[in-house]
Amino acid sequence: MKQQTARRSLWTPSTFLTATGALVAEAVAGAVVLILWAAAQPATPAADKLSPSEDDSGALGILFLPFFLVALTLAAAVLAAALVVPTAALARRTAPRWLPALALPALALPVAAAAVLAVLLMSGHPGALAGHPVACLSWWLGTAAAIVPAGLLTLVADRRGATARNPWRLPLWLLGGSCLGPVAGLVAVFAGVLVWQAV
């Protein structure tokens, strides 16, 4: 009996949605870390006196957060199509069947370098490579660090689909949790502030 060697394409809706949801989850987690880090910093005297417009920033945040999440999801979908899914597909194609997860970090580095270089060239700032090498290095490593976990989850979603499991559980959990979590958290914080002010 001839062994079947054909593999599923990574360009399926479930794997693409997994890559998009993973990038959204990474961005949301990074934003939460930055907010917590900013909140832990000692307050300056000027920050203690908030204007009425600054006091209403929580209500404005609740109004604009869904639009921000939609824009973030669209940006994550573009990055998933341009970086994550091609890198995961390249890792699966070039590495042995049991080794794509180990090849992915090595492949993410040149892909991230090409992406950062393309952004610098398209933005008209190629001199930043010589003028700001540390910033470019941080962008390169940050992009590679974002590609790796999203690519690993994409490979997991592909394997789940190939083994006849539910291919939509992982992407819906990632995308739904990363989008609904901040909304629920902001509403809970705003409600807690209202209760604290009422008491």
C-alpha positions in Angstrom: 0.0 0.0 0.0 1.5 3.3 -1.1 2.0 5.8 1.8 0.4 9.1 1.3 2.9 12.0 1.6 0.7 14.9 0.7 0.1 17.5 3.4 -2.7 19.9 4.0 -2.2 23.5 3.0 -1.6 25.9 5.9 -3.8 28.4 4.1 -7.1 27.1 5.6 -9.5 29.4 7.4 -8.9 27.7 10.8 -5.1 28.0 10.6 -5.2 31.6 9.3 -7.7 32.5 12.1 -5.4 30.9 14.6 -2.4 32.9 13.4 -4.5 36.1 13.6 -5.9 35.3 17.0 -2.4 34.5 18.3 -1.1 37.9 17.1 -4.1 39.7 18.7 -3.6 37.8 22.0 0.1 38.8 22.0 -0.7 42.4 21.3 -3.4 42.5 24.1 -1.0 40.8 26.5 1.7 43.3 25.7 -0.8 46.2 26.2 -1.9 44.8 29.6 1.8 44.5 30.7 2.5 48.1 29.6 -0.6 49.4 31.4 0.3 47.6 34.6 3.9 48.8 34.3 2.7 52.4 33.9 0.3 52.1 36.8 3.1 50.8 39.0 5.2 53.9 38.4 5.1 56.6 41.1 2.7 59.3 40.3 3.9 62.9 39.6 2.3 65.8 41.3 0.9 67.0 38.0 -0.8 63.6 37.5 -2.7 63.9 40.7 -4.7 66.9 39.4 -6.8 65.5 36.6 -9.0 67.7 34.5 -12.7 66.7 33.9 -11.9 65.6 30.4 -9.2 63.3 31.8 -11.6 61.9 34.3 -13.9 60.9 31.5 -11.2 58.8 29.8 -12.5 55.6 31.1 -15.9 56.1 29.5 -14.3 57.1 26.2 -12.1 54.0 26.5 -15.2 51.8 26.7 -16.7 53.5 23.6 -13.5 53.3 21.5 -12.2 49.9 22.6 -14.3 47.8 20.2 -13.1 50.0 17.3 -9.5 49.6 18.4 -10.0 45.8 18.7 -11.4 45.7 15.1 -8.5 47.7 13.8 -6.0 45.5 15.7 -7.7 42.3 14.3 -7.4 43.6 10.8 -3.7 44.5 11.3 -3.1 41.1 12.8 -4.7 39.4 9.8 -2.4 41.3 7.4 0.6 40.3 9.5 -0.5 36.8 9.8 -0.9 36.5 6.0 2.4 38.2 5.3 4.6 36.8 8.0 3.2 34.1 10.3 1.5 31.6 7.9 4.3 31.7 5.3 7.0 31.2 8.0 5.0 28.2 9.5 4.5 26.8 6.0 8.2 27.1 5.2 9.1 25.5 8.5 6.8 22.6 7.8 8.1 22.2 4.2 11.8 22.4 4.9 12.0 20.5 8.2 11.2 16.8 8.9 7.7 15.9 9.8 8.6 15.8 13.5 10.8 18.9 13.5 8.9 22.0 12.2 8.4 23.4 15.7 12.2 23.5 16.2 12.9 25.0 12.8 10.4 27.8 13.2 12.5 30.0 15.5 15.5 29.9 13.2 13.3 30.7 10.2 11.6 33.5 12.0 14.8 35.5 12.3 15.4 36.0 8.5 11.7 36.6 7.9 11.6 39.3 10.6 14.8 40.9 9.3 13.2 41.1 5.8 10.0 42.6 7.2 11.9 45.2 9.2 14.0 46.1 6.2 11.0 46.4 4.0 9.3 48.7 6.5 12.3 50.9 6.7 12.6 51.1 2.9 8.9 51.8 2.3 8.8 54.4 5.1 11.8 56.2 3.5 14.1 55.7 6.5 16.8 53.2 5.4 19.4 55.3 7.2 17.9 54.1 10.5 19.9 50.9 10.2 23.1 52.9 10.6 21.7 55.8 12.7 19.7 53.7 15.2 21.0 50.2 15.1 19.8 49.3 18.6 16.2 50.3 17.8 16.3 48.3 14.6 17.7 45.3 16.5 14.9 45.5 19.0 12.3 45.7 16.2 13.9 42.7 14.5 14.0 40.6 17.7 10.5 41.7 18.7 9.1 40.8 15.3 10.8 37.4 15.4 9.5 36.9 19.0 5.9 37.6 17.8 6.2 35.3 14.8 7.4 32.2 16.8 4.4 31.6 19.2 1.9 32.5 16.5 3.6 30.1 14.1 3.7 27.3 16.7 0.0 27.7 17.3 -0.7 27.7 13.6 1.2 24.4 13.3 -0.9 23.1 16.2 -4.1 24.1 14.5 -2.9 22.4 11.3 -2.2 19.2 13.1 -5.6 19.3 14.9 -7.3 19.7 11.5 -5.3 16.9 10.0 -6.3 14.5 12.9 -10.0 15.2 12.4 -10.3 17.1 15.7 -12.4 20.3 15.9 -10.2 22.8 14.0 -12.2 25.8 15.1 -11.8 25.4 18.9 -8.3 26.9 19.1 -8.8 29.9 16.8 -12.1 30.9 18.3 -10.7 30.6 21.8 -7.7 32.7 20.9 -9.5 35.4 19.0 -12.6 35.5 21.2 -10.6 35.5 24.4 -8.2 38.1 23.3 -11.0 40.4 22.1 -13.6 39.9 24.7 -11.2 39.8 27.6 -10.1 43.4 27.4 -13.7 44.6 27.0 -14.8 42.6 30.1 -11.8 43.9 32.0 -12.3 47.5 31.1 -16.0 47.3 32.0 -15.2 45.6 35.3 -12.6 48.3 36.2 -15.0 51.1 35.2 -17.8 49.6 37.3 -15.4 49.1 40.2 -14.3 52.8 40.0 -18.0 53.9 40.0 -18.8 51.8 43.0 -15.7 53.0 44.8 -16.6 56.7 44.1 -20.2 56.1 45.2 -19.0 54.7 48.6 
